Amino acid sequence: MNYKETTEWLFNQLPMFQLQGAAAYKNDLSNILHLSNRLNNPEKNFQSVHVAGTNGKGSTSSMLASILQEAGYKVGLYTSPHLKDFRERIKINGEEITKDYVVEFVSNYKSFFEENQLSFFEMTVGLAFKYFADKEVDIAVIEVGMGGRLDATNIINPIVSVITNIGLDHTQFLGDTIGLIAIEKAGIIKKNTPVVVGEYLNETQKVFVEIAQNNKAPIYFAQDNHFDDLPCGLLGDYQIQNKKTVLQTIELIQTKFNISELHVKLGLLNVVKNTGLLGRWQQIHEQPTVICDTAHNAHGLKIVFNQIKKQNFEKLHIVLGVVNDKDLDTILPLFPKNAFFYFCKPNIFRGLDAAILKEKASKFNLSGEIYNSVSEAYNIVLNTASNNDFVYVGGSTFVVAEII
């Protein structure tokens, strides 16, 4: 198989959460442990930082990787989901895994995958860990896919664990309260391994402290510490707290890695250039100003809409699409009622029909029109909005992926 055929085979395998949602969720680590053993446990051949949380995982992981790159280290970065190309998930010093490596890996282990009914995510994690080991990275920053305790990435023994924050998301898998979700995220805390918590509530702090104490894991709460607000290439307001989480983490790993103040400053400034991270309060057009963002739950969207309020514009336009398992009752009340909406369906299996989205939105006094696709909605808004208007594109990672 060539690269296109290989990735199509991967996407068409057993359920993948990115496309199919609930059916992709596994309730134990037996498969990934079996795969890791087949690969000779590659995750044991490199040091790692493990990053979990409801929001900010990708930004935090990318900032950490960028700082380590500026310090001269060979840095693996594993994130998900991808926006355009599968290879975005697996990078070393900002360079995507090669197509040839992906093809060879799948070819070598395809029969094993099929015999053991591995999920898309399990196969991808195995690929990333073997790639990082084969390429002899100095350290890898590993972002969990969802949750933490049962996430396929949770077979690593990192030098530090990071939990960015806790919000209500993926409740059908992780629990329907903040406390239950915190327990799942805290599943990445390892014995005698420091853990950094970015943001916490009283309810989640108790969970983190108890689990950390049970594991004799030193715990650090980044939001309680003062750090200089350094300039960053990621411009969203939510990056303020993510930066604090990163700086707290860097403080801890400086005992093992030679990281200077200059490396930190350059790493934050050059994070997009160094890692290729996209879709975080990213401006993609001027006159009108167009911002796209992958925020898709209440915790993230609140910050995004507060930032929109700070902008100067005449009219607000919102290109909006979501997936069909999104809890609209929790997010639609957050959207500004003075905006005109361009309702559309992201081009994936799980995309919610735009007519259903419009009907639901009307119950929250959000008005607009239905469009046949994300690209049609985006092209119409560019031709409709005046130079002094503001356009926001979001609601789902998949909506952003179609226009950047």
C-alpha positions as CSV (number, residue, x, y, z in Angstrom):
1,M,0.0,0.0,0.0
2,N,1.1,3.6,-0.6
3,Y,0.7,6.4,2.0
4,K,-2.8,7.3,0.8
5,E,-4.0,3.7,0.9
6,T,-2.3,3.1,4.3
7,T,-4.0,6.0,6.0
8,E,-7.3,5.1,4.4
9,W,-6.9,1.6,5.9
10,L,-6.1,3.1,9.3
11,F,-9.1,5.4,9.2
12,N,-11.4,2.5,8.1
13,Q,-10.4,0.1,10.9
14,L,-12.1,-0.4,14.2
15,P,-13.8,2.6,15.6
16,M,-11.9,5.8,15.8
17,F,-13.2,8.4,18.3
18,Q,-12.4,11.3,15.9
19,L,-14.9,9.9,13.5
20,Q,-17.3,7.7,15.4
21,G,-17.3,8.8,19.0
22,A,-18.5,6.5,21.7
23,A,-17.9,3.2,19.9
24,A,-14.1,4.0,19.8
25,Y,-13.7,4.1,23.6
26,K,-11.8,1.2,25.2
27,N,-12.1,0.5,28.9
28,D,-8.7,-1.0,29.6
29,L,-5.1,-0.9,28.5
30,S,-4.6,-4.5,27.6
31,N,-4.5,-3.9,23.8
32,I,-1.8,-1.2,24.0
33,L,0.2,-3.2,26.4
34,H,0.1,-6.2,24.1
35,L,1.1,-3.9,21.2
36,S,3.9,-2.3,23.1
37,N,5.3,-5.7,24.1
38,R,5.2,-6.7,20.4
39,L,7.2,-3.6,19.6
40,N,9.7,-4.3,22.3
41,N,8.4,-1.6,24.6
42,P,9.7,1.4,22.7
43,E,8.3,3.9,25.3
44,K,11.0,2.7,27.7
45,N,13.7,4.1,25.4
46,F,13.0,7.8,25.8
47,Q,12.1,10.2,28.5
48,S,8.7,11.8,28.4
49,V,6.3,14.5,29.7
50,H,2.6,13.4,29.8
51,V,-0.1,16.0,29.3
52,A,-3.8,15.5,30.1
53,G,-6.7,17.9,30.7
54,T,-10.0,19.0,29.2
55,N,-8.6,22.0,27.3
56,G,-5.2,23.4,26.5
57,K,-3.4,20.0,26.1
58,G,-2.2,20.7,22.5
59,S,-1.1,24.3,23.3
60,T,0.7,23.2,26.5
61,S,2.3,20.3,24.8
62,S,3.5,22.4,21.9
63,M,4.9,25.1,24.1
64,L,6.8,22.6,26.1
65,A,8.2,20.9,23.0
66,S,9.2,24.3,21.5
67,I,11.1,25.3,24.6
68,L,13.0,22.0,24.7
69,Q,13.8,22.4,21.0
70,E,15.2,25.9,21.6
71,A,17.4,24.3,24.3
72,G,18.9,22.1,21.7
73,Y,17.2,18.8,22.4
74,K,15.7,16.3,19.9
75,V,12.0,16.4,20.9
76,G,9.2,14.1,20.0
77,L,5.7,15.5,20.0
78,Y,2.5,13.4,19.9
79,T,-0.8,15.2,19.8
80,S,-4.3,14.5,18.5
81,P,-6.5,15.0,16.5
82,H,-4.9,16.2,13.3
83,L,-6.4,19.0,11.2
84,K,-5.2,18.2,7.7
85,D,-2.8,15.3,7.6
86,F,-2.5,12.2,9.8
87,R,1.2,12.9,10.1
88,E,0.6,16.1,12.1
89,R,0.1,13.8,15.2
90,I,3.7,12.6,15.3
91,K,6.6,15.1,15.0
92,I,10.2,15.4,15.9
93,N,11.5,19.0,16.2
94,G,8.5,20.1,14.2
95,E,9.0,17.7,11.3
96,E,6.2,15.3,10.7
97,I,6.8,11.6,10.6
98,T,7.7,10.5,7.1
99,K,5.1,8.8,4.8
100,D,7.5,6.0,4.3
101,Y,7.8,5.2,8.0
102,V,4.0,5.2,8.4
103,V,3.6,2.8,5.4
104,E,6.4,0.5,6.6
105,F,5.0,0.4,10.1
106,V,1.5,-0.5,9.1
107,S,2.8,-3.1,6.5
108,N,5.0,-4.8,9.1
109,Y,2.3,-5.1,11.8
110,K,-1.0,-5.1,9.8
111,S,-1.7,-8.8,10.5
112,F,-1.0,-8.2,14.2
113,F,-3.4,-5.2,14.3
114,E,-6.2,-7.3,12.6
115,E,-5.7,-10.4,14.8
116,N,-5.9,-8.3,18.0
117,Q,-8.6,-5.9,16.8
118,L,-6.6,-2.8,17.8
119,S,-8.3,0.6,17.6
120,F,-7.1,3.4,15.4
121,F,-5.8,5.3,18.5
122,E,-3.9,2.3,19.8
123,M,-2.2,1.7,16.5
124,T,-1.3,5.4,16.3
125,V,0.2,5.5,19.8
126,G,2.3,2.4,19.0
127,L,3.5,4.1,15.8
128,A,4.5,7.2,17.7
129,F,6.3,5.4,20.4
130,K,8.3,3.2,18.0
131,Y,9.1,6.2,15.8
132,F,10.5,8.2,18.8
133,A,12.5,5.3,20.0
134,D,13.9,4.5,16.6
135,K,14.9,8.1,16.0
136,E,16.4,8.3,19.5
137,V,14.7,11.4,20.7
138,D,16.0,13.0,23.9
139,I,12.5,13.5,25.2
140,A,8.9,13.2,24.0
141,V,5.9,15.3,25.0
142,I,2.9,13.0,24.9
143,E,-0.7,14.4,24.9
144,V,-3.4,12.0,25.9
145,G,-6.3,11.4,23.5
146,M,-9.1,11.5,26.0
147,G,-9.3,11.1,29.8
148,G,-6.1,9.7,31.1
149,R,-6.5,6.6,33.3
150,L,-7.5,4.4,30.4
151,D,-5.9,6.4,27.6
152,A,-3.6,4.3,25.4
153,T,-0.7,6.8,26.1
154,N,-0.9,5.9,29.8
155,I,1.7,3.2,29.6
156,I,4.6,5.7,29.8
157,N,6.5,6.5,32.9
158,P,7.1,10.3,32.5
159,I,9.5,12.5,34.3
160,V,6.5,14.8,35.0
161,S,2.7,14.5,34.6
162,V,0.7,17.6,33.6
163,I,-3.0,18.2,34.0
164,T,-4.1,21.5,32.4
165,N,-7.6,21.8,33.7
166,I,-10.9,20.0,34.2
167,G,-14.2,20.9,32.5
168,L,-17.3,19.0,31.4
169,D,-16.5,17.2,28.2
170,H,-16.8,13.6,26.9
171,T,-19.2,13.0,29.9
172,Q,-20.5,9.8,28.3
173,F,-17.1,8.3,28.9
174,L,-15.4,10.1,31.7
175,G,-18.3,10.8,34.1
176,D,-21.0,13.5,34.4
177,T,-19.4,15.5,37.2
178,I,-16.3,17.6,37.5
179,G,-15.1,15.3,40.3
180,L,-15.5,12.1,38.3
181,I,-13.7,13.6,35.3
182,A,-10.9,14.7,37.5
183,I,-10.4,11.1,38.7
184,E,-10.1,10.0,35.1
185,K,-7.6,12.7,34.2
186,A,-5.6,12.1,37.4
187,G,-5.1,8.6,36.3
188,I,-1.9,9.7,34.6
189,I,-0.3,10.5,38.0
190,K,2.5,8.0,38.6
191,K,4.2,6.9,41.8
192,N,7.0,9.2,43.0
193,T,6.6,11.4,39.8
194,P,5.8,15.1,40.1
195,V,2.5,16.3,38.8
196,V,1.7,19.9,37.6
197,V,-2.0,21.0,37.7
198,G,-2.7,24.1,35.7
199,E,-6.1,25.2,36.9
200,Y,-8.3,23.7,39.6
201,L,-11.6,24.1,41.5
202,N,-12.1,23.1,45.1
203,E,-13.8,19.9,43.9
204,T,-10.9,18.9,41.6
205,Q,-8.1,20.0,43.9
206,K,-9.3,17.5,46.6
207,V,-9.1,14.7,44.0
208,F,-5.7,15.7,42.7
209,V,-4.2,16.0,46.2
210,E,-5.6,12.6,47.3
211,I,-4.4,10.7,44.3
212,A,-1.0,12.4,44.4
213,Q,-0.6,11.6,48.0
214,N,-1.5,8.0,47.4
215,N,1.2,7.8,44.8
216,K,3.7,9.8,46.8
217,A,3.8,12.2,43.9
218,P,4.8,15.8,44.6
219,I,2.1,18.1,43.3
220,Y,2.3,21.7,42.1
221,F,-0.6,24.0,41.3
222,A,0.6,26.4,38.6
223,Q,-2.3,28.9,39.1
224,D,-1.1,29.6,42.7
225,N,2.4,30.7,41.6
226,H,3.5,33.9,40.0
227,F,5.2,33.8,36.6
228,D,6.1,36.6,34.3
229,D,3.6,36.9,31.5
230,L,6.0,36.3,28.6
231,P,5.1,37.0,25.0
232,C,3.9,34.0,23.1
233,G,3.2,33.1,19.5
234,L,-0.2,31.7,20.6
235,L,-2.5,34.6,21.1
236,G,-5.7,33.3,22.7
237,D,-6.5,34.6,26.2
238,Y,-6.7,31.0,27.4
239,Q,-2.9,30.8,26.7
240,I,-2.2,32.9,29.8
241,Q,-3.0,30.0,32.1
242,N,-1.4,27.5,29.7
243,K,1.8,29.4,29.8
244,K,1.8,29.3,33.7
245,T,1.4,25.5,33.4
246,V,4.3,25.3,31.0
247,L,6.6,27.5,33.1
248,Q,5.8,25.4,36.2
249,T,6.6,22.3,34.3
250,I,9.9,23.7,32.9
251,E,10.9,24.6,36.5
252,L,10.6,20.9,37.4
253,I,12.4,19.4,34.4
254,Q,15.3,21.9,34.6
255,T,16.9,19.4,37.0
256,K,17.3,17.0,34.1
257,F,17.5,19.3,31.1
258,N,19.6,22.4,30.6
259,I,17.0,25.1,29.8
260,S,17.9,28.8,30.1
261,E,15.6,31.8,30.4
262,L,16.4,32.6,26.8
263,H,15.3,29.2,25.7
264,V,12.0,29.7,27.5
265,K,11.4,33.1,25.9
266,L,12.3,31.9,22.4
267,G,10.3,28.7,22.8
268,L,7.2,30.6,23.6
269,L,7.7,33.1,20.8
270,N,8.5,30.5,18.2
271,V,6.0,27.9,19.2
272,V,4.0,28.0,15.9
273,K,7.2,27.9,13.8
274,N,8.8,25.2,15.9
275,T,5.8,22.9,16.2
276,G,3.3,23.8,13.4
277,L,0.4,24.1,15.8
278,L,-2.6,25.6,14.1
279,G,-6.2,26.6,15.0
280,R,-5.6,28.4,18.3
281,W,-7.1,31.9,18.0
282,Q,-5.5,31.9,14.5
283,Q,-6.1,34.9,12.3
284,I,-6.6,33.7,8.7
285,H,-7.9,36.8,7.0
286,E,-7.8,40.6,7.2
287,Q,-10.6,43.0,6.3
288,P,-12.7,41.4,7.6
289,T,-10.8,40.0,10.5
290,V,-11.3,36.2,10.6
291,I,-10.3,34.2,13.6
292,C,-10.6,30.4,13.8
293,D,-10.3,28.4,17.0
294,T,-10.8,24.8,17.9
295,A,-12.5,25.5,21.3
296,H,-15.5,23.2,21.4
297,N,-16.7,23.0,25.0
298,A,-18.1,25.4,27.6
299,H,-14.8,25.9,29.4
300,G,-12.9,26.9,26.2
301,L,-15.7,28.8,24.5
302,K,-16.3,31.1,27.5
303,I,-12.8,32.4,27.2
304,V,-13.0,32.7,23.4
305,F,-16.2,34.8,23.6
306,N,-14.8,37.0,26.3
307,Q,-11.9,37.7,24.0
308,I,-14.2,38.5,21.1
309,K,-15.9,41.1,23.3
310,K,-12.6,42.9,23.5
311,Q,-12.3,43.3,19.7
312,N,-13.4,46.4,17.8
313,F,-15.8,45.6,15.0
314,E,-19.1,46.7,13.4
315,K,-20.8,43.3,13.0
316,L,-20.1,39.9,14.3
317,H,-20.4,36.8,12.0
318,I,-20.0,33.2,13.2
319,V,-19.5,30.2,11.0
320,L,-20.6,27.3,13.2
321,G,-20.6,23.6,12.9
322,V,-20.5,20.8,15.6
323,V,-20.4,17.0,15.9
324,N,-23.6,15.1,16.6
325,D,-22.8,14.1,20.2
326,K,-22.1,17.6,21.4
327,D,-24.2,18.7,24.4
328,L,-25.6,21.8,22.7
329,D,-27.6,22.9,25.8
330,T,-24.3,23.6,27.6
331,I,-22.6,25.6,24.8
332,L,-25.2,27.4,22.7
333,P,-26.2,29.7,25.6
334,L,-22.7,31.0,25.6
335,F,-22.8,32.3,22.0
336,P,-23.4,36.0,21.5
337,K,-27.0,36.7,20.4
338,N,-25.9,39.8,18.4
339,A,-24.1,37.7,15.8
340,F,-25.3,36.4,12.5
341,F,-24.7,32.7,12.2
342,Y,-23.7,30.6,9.2
343,F,-24.8,27.1,10.2
344,C,-22.9,24.2,8.5
345,K,-22.0,20.6,8.9
346,P,-18.4,19.5,9.2
347,N,-17.6,16.9,6.5
348,I,-17.3,13.8,8.7
349,F,-19.5,10.9,9.8
350,R,-20.2,12.5,13.1
351,G,-21.1,16.0,11.8
352,L,-24.5,17.3,13.0
353,D,-26.9,18.3,10.3
354,A,-26.9,22.1,9.9
355,A,-30.7,22.2,9.9
356,I,-30.8,20.5,13.3
357,L,-28.1,22.9,14.6
358,K,-30.1,25.9,13.4
359,E,-33.3,24.7,15.0
360,K,-31.5,24.1,18.3
361,A,-29.8,27.4,18.1
362,S,-33.1,29.3,17.6
363,K,-34.2,28.1,21.0
364,F,-31.4,30.2,22.4
365,N,-32.2,33.2,20.2
366,L,-29.3,32.6,17.8
367,S,-30.3,33.4,14.2
368,G,-28.7,32.7,10.8
369,E,-28.9,30.7,7.7
370,I,-28.0,27.1,6.7
371,Y,-25.2,26.3,4.2
372,N,-24.4,23.1,2.4
373,S,-20.8,22.9,3.6
374,V,-18.2,24.7,5.8
375,S,-16.4,26.0,2.7
376,E,-19.7,27.4,1.3
377,A,-20.5,29.1,4.6
378,Y,-16.9,30.6,4.8
379,N,-17.0,31.8,1.2
380,I,-20.4,33.5,1.7
381,V,-19.3,35.2,4.9
382,L,-16.1,36.6,3.2
383,N,-18.3,38.1,0.5
384,T,-20.9,39.3,2.9
385,A,-18.9,40.9,5.8
386,S,-17.6,44.4,5.5
387,N,-13.9,45.3,6.1
388,N,-14.7,46.4,9.6
389,D,-16.6,43.3,10.6
390,F,-15.3,40.3,12.7
391,V,-15.7,36.7,11.7
392,Y,-15.3,33.8,14.0
393,V,-15.1,30.2,12.7
394,G,-15.4,27.3,15.1
395,G,-17.5,25.0,17.2
396,S,-15.4,22.0,16.2
397,T,-11.9,21.0,15.3
398,F,-13.3,19.6,12.0
399,V,-14.8,23.0,11.0
400,V,-11.5,24.7,11.5
401,A,-9.7,21.9,9.6
402,E,-11.8,22.6,6.5
403,I,-10.9,26.3,6.1
404,I,-7.2,26.6,7.2
